[in-house]
Each structure stands twice: as C-alpha cells, then as structure tokens.
Amino acid sequence: MEIRSGFTEKIVDELVSTIVRACDAFMSGGRDRWSRELVYWWNDDIAECNRDCIHARRYAQRARGRPDEVIRREEFADARRRLRNALKASKRLCWRQLCDEADHDVWGKPYRTVMSRLKAPRTSPPTAPDLVRRAVSTLFPSVNPRLIGAPLVLEEHLIPEVGVEELRWAYRRVRIGAAPGPDGIPNTAIMVAVKACFDIFRRVFMACLREGCFSAR
C-alpha cells in the first residue's frame, strides 16, 4: 500500500478507502446468514413483467441466426423496457408511502424495512409513551452548540513525533470482539493493516498533528 503526499484529509480518506477495499476483497460479508425476502416495492405487476422479460430473453437467445432474430430481439427490448418502467413507478410510489407512514407509525413498515436492510434483529415496539420519551432523551440528549476556536498553529519542530512504542501501545488496546465503527472496518483488519503498514500510519498521524486536522474518517 502506498499513500501519496497531499492534504491530510485526502491522505486519511485514501488510507481508509484502501483498508475498506481490502476487507471487501478478502472478508465475507455474512450475507448468507439471512434468508432472502421480497423487497417492499415488489408487486404482482413487476413479477409478471419479470417473467415476460425472462421468457423474451430466452426466445431472443435461441433465435440467433434464425429469420425471426430481429423480431425476438425487439420483443425482448420491449419487455425489458416495461419491466424497467414498472420498477421505477413502484419504487417511486412506495417511497412516498414509506415517508408518509413514518410520520404516523414509527414502528411500522418503515422500521421493518430499515432493520431488514441493516440485517439487525427487530424488537417489539414500546407501548408506554413515557418510556419512549425517556429513551429518546437519553439516546439523543440536547446539547447547546458552542463555537470552538481554531487551534494554535505550532512550529513544526515543537510538535512531538509519534513514537513507535506509542503507536504499538495504541493498536494493542484495540478490542478484537468489539463492533466496527461507522466505516464498517473490523478491528482485526485494523490491527493487520497497522502491522503491515506501520510507517504509513505514523506518517498519517503526524500529518494530522502538524496541520491540526481531525479527519472525519
């Protein structure tokens, strides 16, 4: 892995993107653990158009080199166009319905749809309004915004280097069994990446310190 020089935010983004691509290439996403369910926008009209499209595609493939090849290809193109239009219309309508339903029933289809996409276990909706208000106020406390001034720019020779032992001590404290962060990178992959590219991580941390940058990623 090679990280080019440049703005700190761009360097961090390139480093994290490289680790994510490595995880996607060599680690299983665990998609086989859940059964496949129909999406919320699927309906009988789409199913019928899909069957017609599959049949038309088979006829078009079998008609290669025959006199009716052009006709079969046109029929397949028309069937695929009808399927695409049916999908767009259903998705547009169901999206508007989900948005309207979310304002009235928080635990209804919008909740089930989001949880199914997140592959997370579903819980029964709470029935006590006071319990819901306390849970929301605890999970999402109100914080008064306060402006923070820009940090003082120190001279480069006054900024301490990120030591080797300091970085080793930091990545050894990473818990293997803990859940990954918003980037989805497992902690095991982070430890492997640090061991394989130790100097690159030191350079990235030093660039953040010198520029006073706390990257979003």
Phi, psi and omega in degrees: 000133181233125180252119180282159179283155180162201179295146185299317181300320179290323179296314179296318180297321179292321179295312181295319179298323178296318179294320179297317178297322178294319178295318180295329184278329189242356182238143179282140179277354179072029183284340184282355183279345182246143178287152183278129179241155178291139178288160188292339183266004180282139179215179183293325179296318178293321179298318179293317177297325179293318177297317179297322180293320179295316179297316180296325179292320178296316179297321180293323179291322181283344182269010180296129180082002180259166180296332183266019183297316182296319180296316181296323178293321177294321177295321178293319178296321178293319178295321179292325178294318178296320178296317180297319179293321178295321178295314181296317181294318181292318180296320180295316180292314182292328177295317178296321179295320178296318180296320179290322182288330181296332179285339184251324182228097184293327186261016182272219183299321177302319178295315180295324180293316180294317181293326177292325177289326179279353183056041183249153178292144182263141180247159178284141183292142178290150183254342182267120180298323179297322179296320179295316180295320179293321180294318180293318180293331178283317182286327182234073181292150178278128182236129177284123181294141180221127181288136179248127181290156179295142180292153177291134180278113181270157175292150187299325183285348178271348181274123182289149178286150173282112185286158179295313180293326178297316180291321177297319179297324182290313184283341174288340178277355179290129181277129183291318186275000182285156180289148178290165180278193181299336180282349177079007181278123177294151180297330177298319179293325178296316180295320179295319180295319180295317180295321183283328184231059186298313184293327180295318179295321177298318179296320180295316179295321179294322178296321178296320180292317183294323183265359182062038185252129171249099188295148178293333180264000000 
